[in-house]
Amino acid sequence: MTHPSPQYSAVFCDVDGTIVDSAPGVTHSVRVALRNMGREPENEATLLLHVGPPIREGFLTVSGMSPADADRAVNLFREHYESVGVHEAALYPGIPDMLQRLRDAGIRLSTATSKTQRMAEATLAELGVADAFDAIVGATPERDTKSAVLRAALAVLGEGAHSGTGSALLGDRIFDAVGARENGIDFVGAGWGYAPEPSELRSAVGVAADPLDAVRILTGQPAACPR
């Protein structure tokens, strides 16, 4: 079987909201953290805003916590998420096929996720797609922004990620768009993810309606003509 020449030589994937529907586990763990701090519960729409950004950022900006309270909330969140919430995630439909098609097209794959490195590895292994990636790169205390995580992922894949046809980040939130811009690579929107407003994806070179559409954009295939 022959494949078209890929538009990109390397693709970096956000995880939550792009590869994995992690909202049930994340929102559950946020609820537990808020409850254990004696804070008022947040409604479903507000809880979803915690999915995507670094979790501390969510407690600061979504929940309006002080830095000290946010640090405490992160610890409570992780205590619950690492024992319960991580197991409440599922792959989006079509993701295994998307990853295989991208690999078949000769594209190197890495994650670039705000999940901690350990949780990213555990989640993708549990869901059976860890081996689809050439590298799994997540957040650490030294790299706690999407831009820093992506910079590390680019370094792991090496010079090939910057040369030839270049690289793209596939993600669903404004944090992904900013990270891609700050690292000088293209951003492709995962339209099936958690962006609360379409405007979050306005800087994307393309917004995929589903994982199969992402394959089309990332491999440079033309859009299907309407019948």
C-alpha positions in Angstrom: 0.0 0.0 0.0 1.3 3.5 -0.9 0.7 6.6 1.2 0.9 10.2 0.3 4.0 12.1 1.4 3.2 13.5 4.8 2.8 17.3 5.2 4.6 16.9 8.5 7.5 14.7 9.5 6.7 14.8 13.2 3.4 15.3 15.1 3.1 16.1 18.8 -0.2 15.1 20.4 -1.8 16.6 23.4 -3.4 13.9 25.5 -6.4 15.1 27.5 -9.1 16.2 25.1 -7.2 14.9 22.1 -6.2 11.3 22.5 -8.0 10.6 25.8 -11.4 11.6 27.0 -10.2 12.2 30.6 -13.0 14.5 31.7 -14.8 12.0 34.0 -11.6 11.3 36.0 -10.3 14.9 36.0 -13.6 16.5 37.0 -14.3 13.8 39.7 -10.9 14.5 41.2 -11.4 18.3 41.1 -14.7 17.8 42.9 -12.9 15.7 45.6 -10.2 18.3 46.0 -12.7 21.2 46.4 -14.8 19.2 48.8 -11.8 18.3 51.0 -10.9 22.0 51.1 -14.4 22.9 52.2 -15.1 24.9 49.1 -18.4 25.2 47.1 -18.8 22.7 44.3 -18.5 23.9 40.7 -21.1 23.2 38.0 -20.3 20.8 35.2 -19.4 23.6 32.7 -16.9 25.1 35.1 -15.4 21.7 36.0 -14.7 21.0 32.3 -12.5 24.1 32.2 -10.0 22.2 34.4 -9.5 19.7 31.6 -6.6 20.7 29.4 -4.5 23.3 31.3 -1.9 22.4 34.0 -4.1 21.4 37.0 -2.6 24.2 39.2 -3.4 26.7 36.6 -7.0 25.6 36.7 -7.3 26.0 40.4 -5.8 29.4 40.1 -7.8 30.8 37.2 -11.0 28.7 37.2 -11.5 28.2 41.0 -9.9 31.6 41.9 -7.6 30.1 44.5 -4.6 31.8 46.1 -1.2 30.2 45.1 -1.0 28.5 48.5 -4.5 27.0 48.3 -3.8 26.0 44.7 -0.8 24.0 45.8 -2.9 22.3 48.4 -5.6 21.5 45.9 -3.1 20.0 43.5 -1.9 17.6 46.1 -5.5 16.6 47.0 -6.3 16.3 43.3 -3.4 14.1 42.5 -4.0 11.8 45.5 -7.5 11.0 44.2 -6.6 11.1 40.5 -3.6 8.7 40.7 -5.6 6.1 42.5 -9.1 6.5 41.0 -9.4 9.2 38.3 -6.8 7.9 36.0 -8.8 4.7 35.5 -11.9 6.7 34.5 -10.5 7.7 31.1 -11.1 6.3 27.6 -9.7 6.7 24.1 -11.8 8.8 21.8 -13.3 6.7 19.0 -11.0 6.5 16.0 -7.8 7.3 17.9 -6.0 3.9 17.5 -6.7 4.1 13.7 -5.5 7.7 13.6 -2.2 6.8 15.2 -1.6 3.8 13.0 -2.4 5.8 9.8 0.0 8.5 10.9 2.8 6.0 11.6 2.1 4.2 8.3 2.6 7.6 6.6 6.1 7.8 8.0 5.2 10.5 10.6 7.1 10.3 14.0 4.8 10.7 17.0 5.3 12.1 20.5 3.0 13.4 23.2 3.3 16.9 24.5 0.9 16.9 27.5 0.4 18.8 30.6 -0.3 15.5 32.4 2.6 14.5 34.6 5.1 12.4 32.8 4.3 9.4 35.1 0.5 9.8 34.6 0.9 10.2 30.8 2.9 7.0 30.6 0.5 5.1 32.9 -2.7 6.3 31.1 -1.5 5.5 27.6 -0.2 2.1 28.6 -3.4 1.2 30.3 -5.4 2.2 27.2 -3.1 0.3 24.9 -1.6 3.0 22.8 1.7 3.8 24.4 3.6 1.8 21.8 2.2 4.0 19.0 4.4 6.9 20.2 8.1 7.3 19.5 8.2 9.3 22.8 5.9 10.1 25.6 6.7 13.5 27.1 4.7 15.0 29.9 5.0 17.7 32.6 7.6 17.6 35.4 8.4 20.2 38.1 11.1 21.6 35.7 8.7 21.9 32.7 5.2 22.9 33.9 3.9 24.8 30.9 2.7 23.4 27.5 5.5 25.4 25.8 8.2 23.8 28.0 6.8 20.3 27.5 6.7 20.8 23.8 10.2 22.1 23.8 11.3 19.0 25.6 9.4 16.8 23.2 11.1 18.5 20.2 14.5 17.8 21.8 13.6 14.1 22.4 12.7 13.6 18.7 15.8 15.5 17.6 16.7 17.6 14.6 14.4 15.6 12.4 11.4 17.1 14.1 12.5 20.6 12.9 13.7 19.8 9.4 12.1 18.7 6.2 8.4 19.1 6.2 8.4 20.2 9.8 6.2 19.5 12.8 2.7 20.2 14.1 1.0 20.0 17.5 -2.4 18.4 17.5 -4.4 19.7 20.5 -7.8 21.0 21.6 -7.2 24.1 23.8 -5.7 27.6 23.6 -2.7 26.3 25.7 -1.8 24.0 22.8 -2.1 26.8 20.3 0.2 29.0 22.5 2.7 26.3 23.0 2.9 25.6 19.3 3.4 29.3 18.5 6.1 29.7 21.1 8.0 26.8 19.6 7.6 27.9 16.0 5.6 24.9 14.8 2.1 24.6 13.3 -1.0 24.0 15.4 -3.8 21.7 14.3 -7.0 21.8 16.2 -8.7 18.7 17.6 -12.3 19.8 17.1 -13.6 16.9 19.1 -11.9 18.1 22.3 -12.7 20.4 25.3 -12.4 23.9 23.8 -15.2 25.9 25.4 -15.3 28.3 22.4 -14.3 27.8 18.8 -12.2 31.0 19.1 -9.6 29.0 21.1 -8.7 27.2 17.9 -8.6 30.2 15.5 -4.9 30.1 15.1 -4.9 26.5 13.8 -3.8 25.8 10.3 -6.8 23.4 10.2 -9.4 22.2 12.7 -10.2 18.5 12.4 -13.7 17.4 12.9 -12.7 13.9 14.1 -9.5 11.8 14.2 -9.8 10.6 10.6 -10.1 14.2 9.5 -6.9 14.9 11.5 -5.1 12.2 9.4 -6.1 14.1 6.3 -4.8 17.4 7.5 -1.6 16.0 9.0 -0.7 14.0 5.9 -1.5 16.8 3.5 -4.4 15.0 1.8 -7.0 17.1 0.0 -10.4 17.6 1.6 -13.1 15.3 0.2 -15.3 16.9 -2.4 -19.0 17.2 -1.4 -21.3 15.0 -3.5 
